[in-house]
Amino acid sequence: YQRRVHGGTPCSACPSGTSCNNKLCSSGAPPTPKVDCQGSWGAFGSCSGTCGSSGTQSATYTITTPASGGGASCPNVNGDTKKQDCTPACDCVGSFSQQGACVGSCGSTGSQTLTYVITTPASNGGKACSNKNGDTKSQTCTPSCDCIGTWSTFSSCSGTCGSAGTQTSTYTITTQASNGGRACTNKNGDIKSQACTPACDCVGSWSPFGSCSGKCGSQGTQTSTYTITTQASNGGKSCPNNNAETKTQSCTPPCLDTNCVGEWKDVGTCSATCGYGTQTQQFTITQPASGNGIACSNKDGETRSQSCLLKACSAPPVDCSGIWQWKTCTAKCGGGISEGVYVVKKASSNGGSDCPYKNGDANPNPKPCNTNPCALLDINNEFLSIGKNNNSMWITLSISLGCVAMVISLVAVYKFTKRQYVEVQELSEI
């Protein structure tokens, strides 16, 4: 309680916490000091409304010192408010929204750059963005895949050689467009066609082999020629050979009336180491008879044994001796040859000199024989050949036994066989 002073009226009992003795003291008391009221408007509060619209904001009047002692009052009552128009604060608005192209190849993981773009800058005290306009960062991405497709090679031309045809091509997509890639210009399975000229394959063939070159008993050759009758065109298959190309093959010329040629040759060694022994010989035919030629007197591969003499077994040397034996003439008239065969009569032994030829060697110089001309007679449609030389006369008669009976009076012995020779020393009568 305020204590009574200067003869003032005592304070009555007041409830706790209430003011009292607020009136001026009665005259005669000391004057109360004059205090003017003091107060001020507070700061305007936040602006009401949203960014981009108009708003209002309020301020409150606060009296810090009330007037007293007849001091001047404040112009406003404590707690008065006033309003004013305002522009609401705008927070910054931005994001990494601008994307660059995805760098990388189709089917792999790529990368792209993101750029921070501020669409609404902060104003009127709004919050700033977390990044500056134009800031960048990178992120993974899936590259776009453009559609990939191709037209197939045109099919073979339909139709036959020399006519008109068509051929087709099919569009095949091997990679579909994805992730914004470009689409193909055609659909999978699209078909296009075009006119064409059918291919003509080459046509050619080998001719039959020609006649065999060479002589009887030798190796010959014969030739075949390749002839192209239709050339390849419009992509047709080529012939395996060139036109007029030739090929040859070996052949054996035909033999006409060829006589057999053969000889005896030693096989192995002598059975004895000294003195007389035996040795095998084999007959080898080098040219078989053909046509009406004379056959060899021995078969090919036929063998025989002959005596052989090595060095003497404690005996004097013996020289080899031998003679030529001449075979029958190959022709009865008109000229033939007689082949000589060397026959060793006595083989060398005990270091004696050898014969100039081996037993069975052929004479390198066959001698001519029966060079007299042949006379031909037609008797009862049979063929009769008569020949004559200085010492004899002979007849060649071709007959079929059992069909013709003929009597020939001969001085010497005669015989008839099919296509054989009849040798005579004297012809008395026909």
C-alpha positions in Angstrom: 0.0 0.0 0.0 1.1 3.5 -0.6 2.0 5.2 2.6 0.2 8.3 3.5 2.3 11.4 3.1 1.8 15.2 3.4 -1.4 14.8 5.4 -3.1 12.8 2.8 -6.0 10.7 3.5 -5.1 7.3 4.8 -5.5 4.5 2.4 -8.5 2.4 3.0 -8.0 -1.2 3.0 -7.7 -2.3 -0.6 -7.8 -5.8 -2.0 -4.4 -7.1 -2.8 -3.2 -6.2 -6.2 -5.5 -3.2 -6.8 -4.4 0.4 -7.1 -5.6 3.1 -4.7 -5.1 6.7 -4.0 -5.1 7.6 -7.6 -6.5 11.0 -7.2 -4.4 14.1 -6.7 -3.6 15.1 -3.3 -5.5 17.9 -1.8 -4.1 21.3 -2.0 -1.2 21.9 0.1 0.4 18.6 -1.0 3.5 18.7 -3.3 2.5 18.6 -7.0 2.7 15.3 -9.0 5.3 15.3 -11.8 3.9 15.8 -15.3 4.5 12.7 -17.5 3.5 12.6 -21.1 2.2 9.4 -22.6 4.7 7.5 -24.7 3.8 4.8 -27.2 4.6 3.6 -30.8 3.4 1.5 -33.6 5.0 -1.9 -33.8 6.4 -3.3 -37.1 3.9 -4.5 -39.7 3.3 -8.2 -39.5 3.6 -10.7 -42.3 1.7 -9.9 -45.5 -1.4 -12.0 -45.9 -2.2 -13.6 -49.3 -0.3 -15.8 -51.7 2.6 -15.0 -54.0 1.4 -13.0 -57.0 -1.8 -11.6 -55.3 -2.3 -8.5 -53.2 -2.5 -8.7 -49.4 -2.6 -6.7 -46.1 -0.5 -6.5 -43.1 -1.2 -5.1 -39.5 0.7 -3.0 -37.0 -0.2 -2.7 -33.3 0.1 0.5 -31.1 1.8 -0.1 -27.8 1.9 2.5 -24.9 5.1 2.1 -23.0 4.5 5.1 -20.5 1.0 6.3 -19.7 0.4 10.0 -19.3 0.4 11.3 -15.7 0.6 14.6 -13.8 -1.4 16.2 -16.5 0.9 15.0 -19.2 -0.2 14.7 -22.8 -2.1 11.7 -23.8 -0.9 9.3 -26.6 -2.6 9.8 -30.0 -3.7 6.1 -29.9 -5.0 3.8 -27.3 -2.8 1.0 -26.3 -3.6 -2.0 -28.6 -4.9 0.0 -31.5 -4.2 -1.6 -34.9 -3.8 -0.3 -38.4 -3.5 -2.1 -41.7 -1.8 -1.4 -45.0 -1.8 -3.0 -48.4 1.2 -5.3 -49.2 2.7 -7.7 -51.7 3.0 -11.2 -50.3 6.5 -12.8 -50.2 7.3 -15.2 -53.1 9.6 -18.2 -52.4 12.0 -19.2 -55.1 10.7 -22.0 -57.4 13.2 -24.0 -59.5 14.2 -27.6 -60.4 16.6 -29.7 -62.5 14.1 -30.0 -65.3 16.0 -29.2 -68.5 17.5 -32.5 -69.7 20.2 -32.8 -72.3 20.4 -35.6 -74.9 21.2 -39.0 -73.6 24.7 -39.8 -74.6 25.4 -43.5 -75.4 24.6 -46.2 -78.0 21.4 -48.1 -78.3 21.3 -51.0 -75.8 23.9 -49.5 -73.4 23.7 -47.3 -70.3 24.2 -43.6 -71.2 24.5 -40.3 -69.3 22.7 -37.0 -69.7 23.1 -33.5 -68.1 20.4 -31.9 -66.1 20.2 -28.0 -65.8 18.7 -26.2 -62.8 16.1 -23.7 -64.0 14.5 -21.1 -61.7 11.0 -20.3 -62.9 10.1 -17.9 -60.0 12.9 -16.0 -58.3 12.5 -15.3 -54.5 10.9 -11.8 -53.8 9.5 -9.8 -50.9 11.5 -11.9 -48.5 10.7 -15.3 -49.9 12.9 -18.3 -49.5 15.9 -18.6 -51.9 16.3 -21.7 -54.1 18.7 -24.4 -53.1 20.6 -24.1 -56.5 21.5 -21.3 -58.7 19.9 -20.8 -62.1 22.0 -22.8 -64.6 23.6 -25.2 -62.2 24.1 -28.7 -63.8 24.4 -32.3 -62.7 24.5 -35.6 -64.5 22.4 -38.8 -64.3 22.3 -42.2 -66.0 19.8 -42.7 -68.8 18.8 -45.2 -71.4 19.8 -44.0 -74.9 17.1 -44.0 -77.5 17.1 -46.7 -80.2 16.1 -45.8 -83.7 14.3 -48.5 -85.7 16.6 -50.5 -87.9 15.2 -52.3 -91.0 16.3 -53.2 -94.5 14.9 -54.5 -97.7 16.1 -57.9 -98.6 17.8 -58.7 -101.9 15.3 -59.2 -104.6 14.3 -62.8 -105.1 15.2 -64.7 -108.2 13.3 -63.6 -111.2 10.1 -65.7 -111.9 9.5 -66.9 -115.4 11.6 -68.8 -117.9 14.5 -67.8 -120.1 13.3 -65.4 -122.8 10.1 -64.3 -121.1 9.2 -61.4 -118.7 9.1 -62.0 -115.0 8.8 -60.4 -111.5 10.9 -60.4 -108.4 10.1 -59.3 -104.8 11.9 -57.8 -101.8 10.7 -58.0 -98.2 11.2 -55.4 -95.5 12.5 -56.8 -92.2 12.8 -54.8 -89.0 15.7 -56.1 -86.9 15.5 -53.4 -84.1 12.3 -51.8 -83.0 12.3 -48.1 -82.0 12.5 -47.4 -78.2 13.0 -44.6 -75.8 11.9 -42.0 -78.3 13.9 -43.4 -81.2 12.9 -42.8 -84.8 10.4 -45.2 -86.3 11.2 -47.2 -89.5 9.7 -45.9 -92.8 8.1 -49.3 -93.5 6.4 -52.0 -91.5 7.9 -55.3 -90.8 7.0 -57.8 -93.6 6.2 -55.1 -96.2 6.8 -56.4 -99.8 7.7 -54.6 -102.9 8.0 -56.0 -106.4 9.6 -55.0 -109.7 9.7 -56.3 -113.3 12.7 -58.4 -114.3 14.2 -60.5 -117.1 14.6 -64.1 -116.1 18.1 -65.4 -116.0 19.3 -67.7 -118.8 21.8 -70.4 -117.8 24.6 -71.3 -120.2 24.0 -74.5 -122.2 27.0 -76.4 -123.5 28.3 -79.9 -124.0 31.3 -82.0 -124.9 31.4 -83.6 -128.3 32.2 -87.4 -128.6 35.9 -88.2 -128.6 37.5 -88.2 -132.0 39.6 -90.9 -133.6 42.6 -92.3 -131.7 45.9 -91.0 -132.9 49.0 -93.2 -133.0 50.0 -96.6 -134.4 49.1 -100.1 -133.5 50.7 -101.1 -130.3 51.6 -97.5 -129.2 49.8 -95.2 -126.8 47.6 -92.6 -128.6 45.3 -89.7 -127.8 41.9 -88.5 -128.8 40.2 -85.1 -128.4 36.8 -83.8 -127.4 35.6 -80.2 -128.0 33.2 -78.2 -125.7 30.6 -76.2 -127.6 28.3 -73.6 -126.0 24.9 -73.4 -127.7 23.4 -70.8 -125.3 25.4 -68.1 -123.5 24.6 -67.2 -119.9 22.6 -63.9 -119.5 20.9 -61.8 -116.8 22.9 -63.5 -114.1 22.4 -67.0 -115.3 24.9 -69.7 -114.4 28.0 -69.9 -116.5 29.1 -73.0 -118.3 31.9 -74.9 -116.5 34.0 -74.7 -119.7 34.8 -72.1 -122.4 33.5 -72.4 -125.9 35.8 -74.4 -128.2 37.8 -75.7 -125.1 39.3 -79.1 -125.7 40.3 -82.1 -123.6 42.2 -85.2 -124.4 42.4 -88.7 -123.1 44.8 -91.6 -123.8 43.6 -94.4 -126.0 44.9 -97.5 -127.8 44.8 -97.3 -131.6 43.2 -100.3 -133.3 45.5 -102.9 -134.7 44.8 -104.4 -138.2 46.5 -107.7 -139.0 49.3 -107.2 -136.5 51.7 -110.1 -135.8 52.5 -111.1 -132.2 55.9 -110.0 -130.9 57.5 -111.8 -127.9 60.8 -113.1 -126.5 62.4 -115.4 -124.0 64.1 -113.7 -121.0 66.2 -115.2 -118.2 64.6 -115.5 -114.8 66.7 -116.0 -111.7 70.2 -117.4 -111.8 71.9 -120.6 -112.8 71.3 -123.6 -110.5 75.0 -124.5 -110.3 77.8 -122.5 -108.8 80.3 -123.9 -111.3 80.1 -126.1 -114.3 76.8 -126.9 -115.9 73.4 -126.2 -114.4 69.9 -125.1 -115.4 68.2 -121.7 -115.6 64.6 -120.7 -116.1 63.4 -118.5 -118.9 60.0 -116.8 -119.3 58.3 -115.8 -122.5 57.0 -112.3 -122.6 54.6 -111.0 -125.3 55.2 -107.3 -125.9 52.6 -107.0 -128.7 49.7 -109.4 -129.0 48.5 -110.5 -132.4 45.5 -108.7 -133.8 43.2 -109.1 -136.8 44.7 -111.8 -139.1 48.2 -111.4 -137.6 50.3 -114.4 -136.8 50.2 -115.5 -133.1 53.3 -116.1 -131.1 54.5 -119.6 -130.8 54.5 -119.4 -127.0 52.0 -118.1 -124.5 52.7 -115.0 -122.4 54.3 -116.0 -119.1 55.2 -119.5 -120.4 58.5 -120.8 -118.9 61.2 -123.3 -119.9 64.5 -124.5 -118.5 67.8 -124.4 -120.3 71.3 -125.4 -119.5 73.7 -122.9 -118.1 77.4 -123.1 -117.5 79.3 -121.2 -115.0 83.1 -121.2 -114.5 84.6 -124.7 -114.9 85.0 -126.7 -111.9 88.7 -127.2 -112.3 88.3 -127.6 -116.1 89.7 -125.6 -119.1 87.8 -122.6 -120.4 85.1 -123.2 -123.0 83.9 -120.4 -125.3 80.2 -119.9 -125.9 78.9 -120.9 -129.4 75.5 -120.2 -130.9 73.6 -119.7 -134.1 70.6 -117.7 -135.4 67.5 -119.6 -136.1 65.1 -117.8 -138.4 61.3 -118.1 -138.0 58.8 -118.7 -140.7 58.2 -115.7 -143.0 55.3 -113.6 -141.8 53.9 -113.5 -145.4 53.6 -116.2 -148.1 53.9 -113.6 -150.9 54.1 -109.9 -151.4 57.0 -109.5 -149.0 57.3 -110.4 -145.3 59.9 -110.6 -142.7 61.6 -113.4 -140.9 62.7 -112.9 -137.3 65.8 -114.5 -136.0 66.2 -116.0 -132.5 69.7 -116.6 -131.1 70.2 -120.1 -129.9 73.1 -120.9 -127.6 74.5 -124.2 -128.6 77.2 -124.3 -126.0 77.5 -121.9 -123.1 80.8 -120.5 -122.0 82.4 -122.0 -119.0 85.5 -121.9 -116.9 86.2 -118.3 -117.9 85.6 -118.8 -121.6 84.3 -115.9 -123.8 80.5 -115.3 -123.8 78.4 -115.3 -126.9 77.5 -111.9 -128.5 73.8 -112.5 -127.7 71.9 -114.3 -125.0 69.9 -117.4 -125.7 66.5 -116.4 -127.0 67.6 -112.8 -128.0 65.8 -111.5 -131.1 67.9 -110.4 -134.1 67.8 -106.6 -134.3 67.7 -106.8 -138.1 64.8 -109.1 -139.3 65.4 -110.1 -143.0 62.9 -109.7 -145.8 61.4 -112.9 -147.3 58.8 -114.0 -149.9 59.0 -110.8 -151.8 57.3 -112.4 -154.9 53.9 -110.8 -155.8 50.7 -112.6 -154.9 48.2 -113.8 -157.6 44.5 -113.8 -156.8 42.0 -116.2 -158.4 38.3 -116.4 -157.8 37.3 -120.1 -157.9 33.7 -120.9 -157.0 33.5 -117.7 -154.9 36.5 -118.8 -152.8 39.7 -116.9 -152.3 42.9 -118.5 -153.7 46.3 -117.0 -153.5 49.3 -118.5 -155.4 52.9 -117.4 -154.8 56.2 -118.6 -156.2 59.8 -118.0 -155.5 63.0 -119.4 -156.9 62.8 -122.7 -155.2 59.2 -123.3 -154.4 55.6 -122.5 -155.1 52.8 -122.2 -152.5 49.0 -121.7 -152.4 47.0 -119.8 -149.8 43.4 -121.1 -149.8 40.5 -119.6 -147.8 37.6 -122.1 -147.5 34.9 -123.2 -145.1 35.4 -126.9 -144.4 32.5 -129.0 -145.1 31.1 -126.6 -147.7 33.6 -127.0 -150.7 35.3 -130.1 -151.9 38.4 -129.5 -154.0 41.1 -131.9 -155.2 44.6 -130.6 -155.5 47.3 -132.9 -156.8 50.5 -132.2 -155.1 53.9 -133.8 -155.2 54.5 -133.0 -151.5 52.2 -133.6 -148.5 49.3 -131.1 -148.3 46.7 -130.3 -145.8 43.5 -128.3 -145.7 42.5 -126.2 -142.6 40.4 -123.1 -142.2 42.4 -120.0 -143.3 45.7 -121.9 -143.3 48.6 -122.0 -145.7 49.3 -125.0 -147.9 53.0 -125.4 -148.7 54.1 -127.2 -151.8 57.4 -127.8 -153.6 55.8 -128.4 -156.9 52.3 -127.8 -158.3 51.3 -130.4 -160.9 47.7 -129.7 -161.5 44.8 -127.6 -160.1 
